[in-house]
Amino acid sequence: MTEPAARDRGGRDAQTRKTVWVALAANLVICVAKAVGGVVTGSPALLSEAAHSIADSLNEVFLLASLKRSRRPADARHPFGYGMERFFWSLLAAVGIFVTGGCFSVFQGVEAFRSGGSAPREGYVIGLAVLAVALVAEGASLARAVFQVRRAARAGGRGMVAEVRAGDDPALRTVLAEDGTACAGVLLAIAGIALHMVTGEIAYEAAASVLIGVLLGYVAYVLGRAARVQLIGEAVAPAVQREVRAFLARQPEIDTVPALLTMRLAPGSVMVAARVDLTPGYDSETVEEAMVRIRREVSGRWPELDQVFLDVTDAAATRRDTASRPSGPS
């Protein structure tokens, strides 16, 4: 990895680490409050939200582990480093959201539908108070994640939605999804408890619990799908590939670029492998110097493209070889 790219990645990792710690601290406090409130009141929506916070807290631990493990230097067994640890741990986080949060929330809602029941007025008040505090804490954590995404979007010259879609940092994406879902889940729980309080029908609270579970399941699916794509080898955006190909084709030493492949190795680290046909007339020393220069310029223009490999072939020899091959039966 080039030195500027390494500094940039280190700075982004430090910001992401702070964002994850803020989210973990908020979730631990909220988890205890929701669990105590849920046990005292017997509220299925509150217990579902407690499960949600437990899942989020475990996931933040996973993300902190991924941030630490992915920073290990490359070695003989992993010559491109350990950056893909980020993608693996984000996949585990998605599974955790689905199993711990989503499934338990749906179970709580179904059980509430079956058993019925109610709570004293004091229980409603306790539940609403706990959720109000949770909404403030989750909102603060979400604001921190949004702030980091907005800053990254400004640096990349694109909007926030485009940044979230194009962002290659699974830890930040997971925290943003968790906090956004947490705020939505708290609002659903508040609505369910309030309607239960007004009507005396626990069905509203049970429905809120099921909806929270469905929401968590959907978020887990989205995060898991993104992690899967990155784990099996994700290319950079087509626009970047076209720019790199055009840049290589403009070099005087390069005649054509028959193939160009990219794969994301880690947040802020991409491998580029291109087969280039040389323009005839250059000696080997000139070609070698040109390839060094081109690799350096590619990494300079696109800092995330820090692993550049050029497979050099002779365009004239390729044409002669193609021309000499039999055209097949007439």
N, C-alpha and C positions, 0 to 999 in steps of 0.2 A: 504494500500500500504506500502511495506517495505521502510525503510529509504533510502537505496541505490537507489531503483527504483524511489522514489520520487525526490531525488537529480538529478538523470539522466534525468527524465522527465522535471524537472524544468529548467535544463540547455538547453535541446533541445527546450523547449518552448521559452526561451529567445532568442535563435538563430533564431527560426522561426519568432518571433515577429519582430526582426530587419529586416529580409528578407522581410516581408510583408510591413513594413514601407518604406523600400527602393523602393519597387515596387509601393506603393501608391504615394510617392513623384514624382517618374518618370512619372507615368501615369497622374497625375494632370497637371504637366507642359506640357506634350505632348498633352493632351486633349485640352487645351486652344489653343495651337499653331495650331493643326490640324483643330479645329473648325473655327478659324479665317481665316486660309488659305483656307479652303473649302468654306466658305461663300464668300471670296474675289474672288477666282478663279472659283467657281462653279464646282469644280472637284468632280465627284461622288466617285472616289477612295479615295480622301482625306476626304470627308464627311463620307465614310464608315469606314475609319480608326479612325475618331473622335468618331463615335459611338462605335467602338471597345474599344477605350481608356476609354470612359464613362462607358462601361460595366465592364472593368477591375477595374476601380476606385471604383465602387460600390461593386464589389466583394471583394476587399481588405478591405473595411469597414466591410463587412460580416465576413471575416476571422478574423479581429481584435476582433470583437464582440465574435466570437466563442472561441478565445484564452482566453479571459477574463472570459466568462461565464462558460467554461469547468473547470476552476480552483476552482469553488466553492466546499466547502467540502461536504461530504456525509451527508444526513439528514434522517429523518424518512421516507419521501416520496421517496427519491432516495438513498437507502442504499449503492449503488455502485458508488455514485458520479454522476457528470454531464458531464463525458467525452464524451458521445455520442452527446453532443451539437456540437462537431467538425464535425461530420458526417452530421448532419442536416443542418448546415450553409454552408457546402461545396456543399450540394445538391441545396440550394438556389443560390449559386454562379454559378453552372452549368446552372440553369434555366435562370439566369441573362445574362450569356454569349450567350445563344441561342436566347432569346427574344430581348434584347437590342442590341447586336452586330450582330448576325447572320441574323436575320430577316430584320433588317434595312439595312444591307449591300446588301442583295439580292434585297430588294425593290429599293435601290438607283441604282443598276446595271440595273434592268429591266426598271426603269424610264429613265435612260440614253439611253438605246437601243431604247426606243420609241420616245423620244424627239429629239435625236441627239444634235447638237450644237458643239461649239468649244470655245476656250479661247484664249486671246491674249498671245503673247510670254511671257510677264511679269508674267502672271498667271502660266504658266508652271514652270518658274524659281522659283516663290514663293513656289509652291507645292513641287518641288524637294528639295528645301532648307529646308522646314519644315520636310519633310520625312527623310532627311539626319540627321537632329538633333534628330528626333525621333528614328532613328535606333541606334544612339550612346547611347541615354538614355535607350532604351529598352535592348540594349546589355549589358549595365552596370548592370541593374537589373537582367538580365538572368545570368550573370556571378556570381552574389552574390548567386542566388538560386543553381546554379551548384556547387559552392564552398561548400555550406552546404551539398548537396547530396553526393559529393565526400568524404567529411569528415565522413559522416554517413556510407558510403560504406566501407571506410577503417576500421572504428570501428567494422563493422559487418563482415569483412573479405570476402567481395564479390564485384563484379563489379558494375559500376554505373547503367547499365541497370537492373541488378538484384535488386539493391537497389530501383530503381524507381518502379519496379513491386511489390516488397515485402513491400515497405514503408507503414507504417500505419498512417502517419501524413497527413491528407487531406489538411491542409492549405499549407504545403510545396509543395505537389503534385499539388495543384491548381495554386500556384504562378509559379511553373516551367512550367506548361502547358500554362498558360497565356502568360508568357514572351517569350517562344519559339514560340507560335502562333503569338504573336505580331511582332516579328522579321520577321517571314515568311510573315505576312500580309503587313508589310512595304515594303519588297522586291517586293511583287506582285504589290503594289500600285506604286512603283517607275517604275517598268517595264511597267505598264499600261499607266502612264503619259508620259513616254519617248516615247513609241510607238505612242501614240496619238500626241505627239509633232512632231515626224518625219513624220508620214503618214497623219496627219490631220483627222484620223478616230477615232471618240469617242468610237467605238465598242471595241477597245483594253482596254480602261479605264473602260468601263462598264463591260467587261468580268472579269477584275481584281477585280472589286467590288463584282461580283457574286461569284468568287472563294474565296474571303475573307469570304463572308457569309457562303459558304459551309464548309470551313475550320473551322470556329467558331462553326458551327452546329455539326461537327464531334467531336471536342474537348469537347463541352458541353455534347454530348452523352457519351463519354468515362468517363468523370468526374462524370456525373450523375449515370452511371452504377456502378462505384466504390463506390459512396456514398450509393447507394441503398443496395449493398451487405453488407456494414458495418452496416447500420441501421437495417437490418433485422436479424443480428447476424452472424458475420463472424468468422470462426474458424481460428486458427493459421495454419501455414504451416504443411502439412502432415509429413515432416521430423521431425519437433519439436514434434509432437504428438507421433511419433514412439519412439523418444528418451525418452520422459517422461514415456511412457508405459514400455519401457525396463528398465528404472531406477527403477520404482516401482516394477516390477517383480523380480528384483535382491535383493530386501530387504528380509532379513531372516524371518521377521514377515508376509510377504505377500505371499500367495500361488499362486493366479492368479489375473489378472486384467480383469474382464469380460467386463467392459465398461469404456471409458474415453472420456469426452466431453470437448471442449474448446469454449470460445466465447470472442471476443475482446470487451472490455468495453470502451476503450479510447486508444489514442496513448500511447504505453508503459504500458498498463494495460490489463491483460487477466485473465479471470476466468477459473479455471480448476475444473471439477467435475468428480471424478473417483469412481467407485464401486470396492472395493478390497475384495477378500476372504482371510481370515487370515489362517496362518499355525496353525494347532492344537497344543495345549500344552502351550500356553502363557496365563498368568492370565491378568485380566482386567487392572491392574495398569501398567504392562509392555506394554500392547497394547496401552494404552493412551500415555505413554511416547514415544513410537515408532512413533505414528501418529504425535505428535508434532515435533519430530525430522525430520520426512520425509517431512512434510510441509515446515519446515524451509530450508531443503536442496534443495527442488524443487525451492523455491523462490531464494535461493542463486545461484543455477546453471543457472536458467533462470529468470533473474530479472523482465522481463515483466509479468511473471506468478505470480502475487502478490495476487491473490484471489484463494486459494487452498482448496477444500472441498473433504474429503474422506468419502465415505459411506462404513462402515465396516460391513462385514458379515463373518460368520463362514463357512469355506470351508467344514468341515466335516459334519456340520448340513445341508448344502445345498445339499451335495451328498446323505445323508440319506433321505432327503425330496424328492429328485428326484427319488431315488430308490424305495420309497414307493408309488409313484404315479402309478395308473393303466396304463398299456401300451396301452390300447384301445382294441376294439373288435378284436378278432383273426379271 
